[in-house]
Amino acid sequence: MEETDIIVVGGGSAGSAMTGRLAEAGLSVTLVEAGKTDRHMRSRIPALTSAIVQNPAYDWCYQAEPDPSLGGRADIWPAGRMLGGGSALNGMMFIRGHRWDYDEWARLGAAGWDYESVLPYFRRMEDNERGADAWRGTGGPIAVSEGRARYPITDQWIVAAQAAGIPRSLDLNGQSAEGVDYVQVSQRNGTRCSAARGYLHERRGGKAPTILLEAQLLRIRIEEGRAVGIDYWQDGVEKTLRARHGVVLSAGAMNTPRLLMLSGIGPADHLRAHGIEVLCDRPGVGGNLQDHVGTHVVNEVDAATLNSDAQGLRGAWQVLRYALSRRGALTTAIGHAQAFVKSRPELPAPNLQISFAAFAFDFDEQGRLMLRKTPSVSTLVGLMRPSHRGRISLRSADPFAPPKIEHRQLGSEDDIDQIVEGIGIARSILNETPIAAHIKSELRPGAALTDPDQLRGYVRMASIPLYHPVGTARMGARDDAQAVVDADLAVIGIKGLWVADASVMPSLPAGNTNATAIMIGDKGADHVLRTMRQRVGQL
């Protein structure tokens, strides 16, 4: 029977970072990934993201249960089906969140995960184009760059935001996480820098990890209360791999709780209902599901945008420009500028992310996204701290069955009111000089919708998940009955088993969550190494 020092299950954002750091420390690491490699043009070229999201070759395309807060709509929740996970198919916006978010984690029981404790790891993981300072790092595995799809209308939006009263931040990932700034992106030289690229393909030093692709975990092997290996499915055969020191589960906020429950770790009654032997009763597994929610303001403009650059000869020129210089429309991220703001002055931290893009989408007859054919811009109003907590559960004991996702995106009337307030802020920016001169019309929600009740109706109809699921194996104190892992990411009640991914976040950080997930893998490796050394002495 094959054996390795440690197994990492899931080669996504956190799993790649975890694997890279453990291998760097000299361990024999086997990474088990259910998807394929991310070495593909559709992942590497930023603008081709739309070709891999909701494409089952690259994305698990999980369908949530009907959401009563969105009129019963059942949304598709993407999850990366390849090395790099979400970092290999996301919109590449690199944002860390606010100092308050991490201090809140510590207040919720995640000791050692306050802002001052996580900052060194954010710095360690970065190779930041803006250079190093007290907040930013250089020389790390994840390249953080300025956007290379620059349009004058984006510059005008930033000036207009300042005219609307939003202060200019020189770096939203630095000293001031409030205000308006250009979006920074996880790219190197105009190509995507996924966690797999940074920590695995371009790793430096240490022992090369063994990477098993298209290997689906069936269950974690637990003997006498300790994780000793895994059973997995590959090439049509069930296989077993043992681990001398344990298993790290990094399968993401939707799959990690599913795999824990399939392995006998979770709410006892739920496991018994599916005929699964209860090895560890942890009622918090699968609970505490959170996601950002938002809606768009879309405007037609008379200025150049990516929509116009995607047409005809201009589109051909953009392809050539990318081939020659790795610049232009093909390098676009999902957003070009953003502001973090408080819609209510008494709040301790920004409750809204206002994200501006110099392009806009429509839907075709099949409901698929397609670029509008006329010059347009879009402003996403995202609610950073929604009130609802959903749940991931099992559909059956079949390890190939997708998770059951139950979540209300709009958990309260106050959530809706905050998004309406954000629409007002977005409109106030678009009404300011110099961008106002280029606005031809408001396509969504439409200039005629000004009454608060009408706007609340629009929010209920048009809100979408922002695909930032977290919290389903949350970190907390060991005596917290709802916590799944402790501050060292060790699963409470099982030895030799850790979780390192977005599922451990006690609460949502502000903004896109990918940078935070990578940080958890990077920092988590130090926790795993420390726990191992306590058990076996010096490695």
C-alpha positions, -999 to +999 in steps of 0.1 A: +000+000+000+014+034-010+024+059+018+034+095+020+042+120+048+010+140+043-019+141+020-036+173+008-070+168-007-080+195-031-056+215-053-075+248-053-065+282-039-057+271-004-047+235-013-021+246-037-006+270-012-007+244+015+010+218-007+037+242-019+046+253+016+046+218+031+068+205+002+091+235+007+096+224+043+109+191+030+079+168+035+068+141+011+034+156+001+008+140-022-018+164-036-051+147-046-072+167-070-104+156-086-101+179-116-076+183-144-045+205-148-049+243-151-023+245-179-048+256-205-051+287-226-087+292-214-075+296-179-042+315-185-057+342-208-077+364-185-105+374-209-114+337-216-127+333-181-163+333-195-154+302-215-146+281-184-171+293-158-202+271-160-183+248-184-184+213-168-150+205-181-135+231-157-163+239-133-184+216-110-214+238-118-233+230-086-269+240-085-283+255-053-317+248-041-345+273-051-339+305-032-372+320-019-355+354-014-348+355-052-383+345-062-375+308-061-346+310-086-320+282-084-286+296-092-256+277-104-227+280-080-193+276-097-164+256-082-131+251-099-127+216-114-089+218-120-057+226-102-059+261-088-096+258-081-113+291-080-080+310-086-079+292-120-113+305-132-123+335-111-123+372-121-088+378-108-097+407-085-071+406-057-084+421-025-076+412+010-105+426+030-105+451+059-085+450+091-119+448+110-127+415+092-098+396+107-100+412+141-137+400+140-124+365+133-104+366+165-134+379+185-154+349+171-128+325+185-101+322+158-072+331+181-041+341+161-061+351+130-065+388+138-052+414+112-017+417+127-013+379+127-024+374+091-006+404+076+028+387+075+013+359+054-004+383+030+030+399+025+048+366+022+025+353-005+027+384-027+049+395-056+034+429-058+040+452-088+036+483-066+066+472-045+070+462-008+062+483+022+048+477+057+016+461+042+027+447+008+052+420-002+075+411-031+091+379-042+062+356-032+044+331-054+013+351-062+019+380-087-003+410-079-003+435-108-020+466-121-048+460-146-036+461-182-070+467-198-072+504-191-099+527-204-101+565-199-137+561-186-123+541-157-100+570-147-131+593-150-151+570-127-124+573-100-124+611-103-162+611-101-162+588-070-140+614-053-163+641-064-192+621-048-174+622-015-155+589-015-118+594-005-090+581-027-071+552-013-036+548-026-039+510-020-070+492-009-048+463+001-025+485+021-029+511+048-064+522+039-089+495+030-117+522+026-121+545-004-117+542-042-088+527-061-080+508-093-085+470-091-053+450-086-053+416-103-037+382-097-017+382-130+019+380-141+028+398-174-009+399-185-016+362-178-034+346-149-014+337-118-034+310-101-024+295-068-014+264-087+009+284-110+025+303-081+029+275-055+032+244-077+043+250-113+067+278-105+077+266-070+112+272-056+131+247-036+120+219-014+108+184-024+086+182-054+050+171-044+033+142-060+002+154-078-027+130-086-052+145-110-087+133-118-086+115-084-119+118-066-119+114-028-143+088-015-136+090+022-109+099+047-096+068+065-099+072+102-086+046+126-088+049+164-097+086+161-069+095+138-068+103+100-044+078+085-051+081+048-077+082+021-097+061-003-101+076-037-113+069-072-090+072-102-089+056-137-121+036-128-105+019-098-108+025-060-074+031-045-060+037-010-032+060+001-018+062+036-002+092+054+024+090+081+014+124+096-022+130+085-045+146+059-053+182+051-087+188+035-088+218+011-118+210-010-136+244-007-166+256+012-190+234-007-170+202-009-151+202+023-182+197+045-195+171+021-163+151+023-161+154+061-197+140+064-190+112+039-161+103+063-183+102+094-176+137+107-206+160+110-241+163+125-248+129+139-285+128+130-278+138+094-251+112+090-273+084+104-302+094+081-278+086+052-265+054+068-231+068+075-213+056+107-208+086+131-171+088+140-172+123+153-204+143+160-196+179+149-230+197+144-213+227+128-201+208+097-220+223+067-236+252+087-227+289+088-227+291+049-222+327+038-219+344+004-218+380-008-247+391-028-251+420-053-267+436-083-257+457-112-263+492-124-257+491-162-252+522-184-248+528-221-220+553-228-205+572-257-169+563-248-146+534-257-151+503-236-142+467-238-176+461-256-164+482-286-130+466-285-145+431-289-161+439-323-147+434-358-113+448-366-109+463-332-113+428-318-086+414-342-063+442-331-068+433-294-058+397-302-026+409-319-019+434-291-021+406-265+001+384-285+027+412-289+026+429-255+003+410-231-018+442-228-053+453-238-088+438-236-077+402-234-061+409-200-093+421-184-103+412-150-140+412-139-136+447-125-114+477-133-119+500-103-137+497-070-147+515-038-153+502-003-178+524+014-202+527+044-237+535+035-243+542+072-217+562+091-221+543+123-208+510+108-174+498+120-162+490+085-175+493+049-206+474+042-206+478+004-182+471-025-189+493-055-170+477-084-168+494-118-161+476-151-156+493-185-179+467-201-213+451-196-231+419-203-265+409-216-281+374-216-287+354-247-319+333-253-304+304-233-296+326-203-259+327-210-238+358-205-227+376-236-210+410-241-233+438-251-226+450-287-226+487-278-202+506-255-214+501-220-202+501-184-214+482-153-213+490-116-217+460-092-231+469-058-221+441-035-233+436+001-203+426+022-220+413+054-253+397+045-273+384+074-283+349+064-265+317+073-272+287+050-262+251+050-244+225+029-257+190+034-255+155+018-280+145-009-270+108-003-241+087+009-230+085-028-195+101-029-202+112-064-234+131-056-231+169-055-237+187-023-271+201-013-268+239-011-295+257+008-290+295+011-310+327+011-290+354-007-312+381+007-316+372+043-335+402+056-352+434+045-322+453+059-299+434+034-322+447+006-321+482+020-283+483+021-281+473-015-307+500-024-284+524-006-255+512-027-275+517-059-279+553-048-241+556-042-234+541-076-258+565-093-243+595-075-209+586-088-222+583-124-239+617-121-206+635-113-181+651-136-163+639-156-181+606-162-216+620-163-209+636-197-204+601-213-236+585-198-262+580-225-288+560-206-293+537-176-302+503-189-306+486-155-324+491-132-335+520-154-336+558-147-374+556-141-369+534-110-364+559-083-390+550-057-374+529-028-401+503-031-395+499-068-357+496-062-363+470-035-383+450-060-354+453-085-330+440-059-352+410-052-354+403-089-319+411-101-296+402-072-270+374-078-246+354-057-211+367-060-196+332-057-177+337-025-190+309-003-173+305+031-178+294+066-190+257+064-163+243+086-156+273+107-127+280+129-133+286+167-125+277+202-123+240+209-151+242+235-174+259+209-199+233+199-205+248+165-168+251+156-153+225+133-116+233+135-095+250+161-071+279+156-045+255+142-071+243+116-071+209+133-105+192+132-119+191+167-123+154+178-101+138+151-063+137+153-041+141+122-068+159+102-068+196+092-090+218+071-075+247+051-098+266+027-126+292+027-148+269+048-128+277+079-136+315+077-159+324+107-173+353+087-170+369+053-142+394+047-151+424+026-145+420-012-135+390-033-124+361-011-097+344-032-067+363-017-079+353+018-083+317+008-048+316-005-035+332+027-053+305+047-034+278+028-001+296+032-005+304+069-022+271+076+009+252+065+028+267+095+000+256+118+001+220+104+039+219+107+038+231+143+011+206+152+031+178+136+063+188+154+045+188+187+035+152+180+067+136+165+094+160+177+118+176+152+111+166+116 
